[in-house]
Amino acid sequence: MTYWLRCTDCGREYREGEVEYLCTACAGTGAAGTAPRGVLRIEYGKVTGAVPDESYSDSRRWHVLLPLRSPESMPPLPVGPTPLHRAERLGKELGLARLVVKDDTVLPTGSLKDRASSVVVAKARELGRDTITTASTGNAAVALAAMAASVGLRAVILVPKTAPIAKRTQMLVFGATVVPVEGTYDDAYALSLEATRVFGWYNRSTAYNPLTVDGKKTVAFEIWEQLGRKAPDAVLVPTGDGVILAGVHKGFGDLRDAGLVDRLPRLYAAQAEGSAAIVRSLDVEGEEVPGLARATTIADSISVGVPAAGRWAKRALRETGGGGIVVTDGEIVEAIALLGRTSGIFCEPAAAAAIAGARKAAREGLVGRDETVVVLVTGNGLKDVAAAERAVRMPEAIVPTVEALGEALGGELKPPMDTDGHR
């Protein structure tokens, strides 16, 4: 598809291939410790092909709105469509009659990040690059490792040493070169940019590479299609660096530009209390997003001090009439169990932040009972079982007798009486 790139800050435009990552005029011009300037937005001309292209069953069906020369460049691991559940039991508990859950836990590596990594790996193949690097708290790196492995490219992964062991194990199983980094995600991110400059690797890091936003936007395309080619009233997005939110914003924006929707849904960023730079910035005039000295939350996937797409995310929240919701780690843990027992979906803490956000949004009247509200469930709970253990009480073992079983169940079950009235 023919495309060009436009700076989301100064509006400067670049031809395809003229620049790879950030706007050359804006990159590095922001104040220290604030969300970076110069993130590029991919723009398309008039859409001439079918949306979606029914000859494909996965994300290649959206190729006329993806920045690739050919849909065949995409890795063989199928990405989407993922289920859109009408979560009646969860909705009843939250007081939302038309609540739906977008379940990206079923993607190849168990997270929404597969969407971005698939497109980035496809572009790397088209460019003839053999090594891709990224900084990640876990999911993006796992997704990159798998997509790169499926086409025989090398992946060099930089992760904070605190990244969950399940995610680091996935990366290694997929054959990636994994380098744990002392410090935070922001430290790993900075190192990935320097490594790109020094070694000439292709960089997948979120927002820095504009294709990450376009990869993630396919979740919006699927929501639109699954709702009968309509936009919902609101979307709750678990948010760390702001790129998933930017992707949802761009996805519906691209549909609007193509004449397929007449409005954007209200977007709400659900952020953990210890990593809420974007939501906190909504009280700050202008587009600046001050970073945090140290982000801390159980939800590692959204633990970000300086959000890479913070400025775009802030604009998206304001433009769509949505807003930000801050949830505590305790509320996130509760939401893991809430989603599981009402929907049968096991999610990681970052995804649960959106469920906790939906509960708070309903209580505060940010979303209406009869509105169509979509919650993005972005990652599988098997990626961080230790966090999920905090949401439940593990029972003690019993001796294998019916009597002991009855006692373990609080006396609710008793052996039936025989004909003489004995148990």
Number of C-alpha atoms within 10 A of each C-alpha: 16 16 16 18 25 19 21 21 18 13 14 15 18 18 11 14 10 10 14 17 20 23 25 15 13 18 16 13 11 13 12 11 14 19 25 26 25 27 27 29 24 22 19 17 12 9 16 10 12 13 17 18 15 11 9 12 14 15 24 25 20 20 22 22 29 24 24 20 14 15 19 11 18 25 23 11 16 17 23 21 22 18 16 18 15 16 21 18 16 22 22 14 12 19 17 23 20 18 24 24 25 23 26 28 24 18 22 18 26 22 25 31 26 30 28 29 29 27 29 30 30 23 20 21 19 14 11 9 15 15 19 23 26 28 28 26 27 26 27 27 30 30 27 34 32 27 29 27 19 14 16 14 19 19 30 22 27 24 28 21 17 16 20 20 15 15 21 24 14 20 27 15 13 18 17 23 15 18 15 16 19 12 12 21 28 22 16 24 23 12 16 25 19 12 16 16 12 9 9 13 21 26 24 30 26 25 28 25 21 23 29 26 29 29 24 26 27 29 25 23 25 21 27 19 14 17 13 8 14 16 26 20 17 23 30 28 30 31 33 30 28 28 26 30 30 29 25 27 26 25 26 25 20 22 22 15 16 17 11 16 17 13 16 23 22 23 26 31 29 32 33 35 18 21 30 30 27 35 25 18 19 18 9 11 8 11 16 19 29 22 24 18 11 13 22 19 20 19 25 24 25 28 27 29 27 27 31 26 28 32 27 28 29 25 17 24 22 15 14 16 14 19 21 24 27 21 23 18 21 13 20 29 24 20 26 28 21 20 22 14 13 15 17 11 19 23 30 31 34 31 33 32 37 32 31 30 28 28 21 19 21 16 13 10 9 16 22 18 17 12 14 19 23 27 26 25 28 29 27 25 23 16 24 21 17 14 19 21 13 14 17 12 7 8 7 6 9 11 8 8 8 12 15 14 17 14 13 15 11 9 11 9 13 13 10 9 9 8 7 6 7 8 9
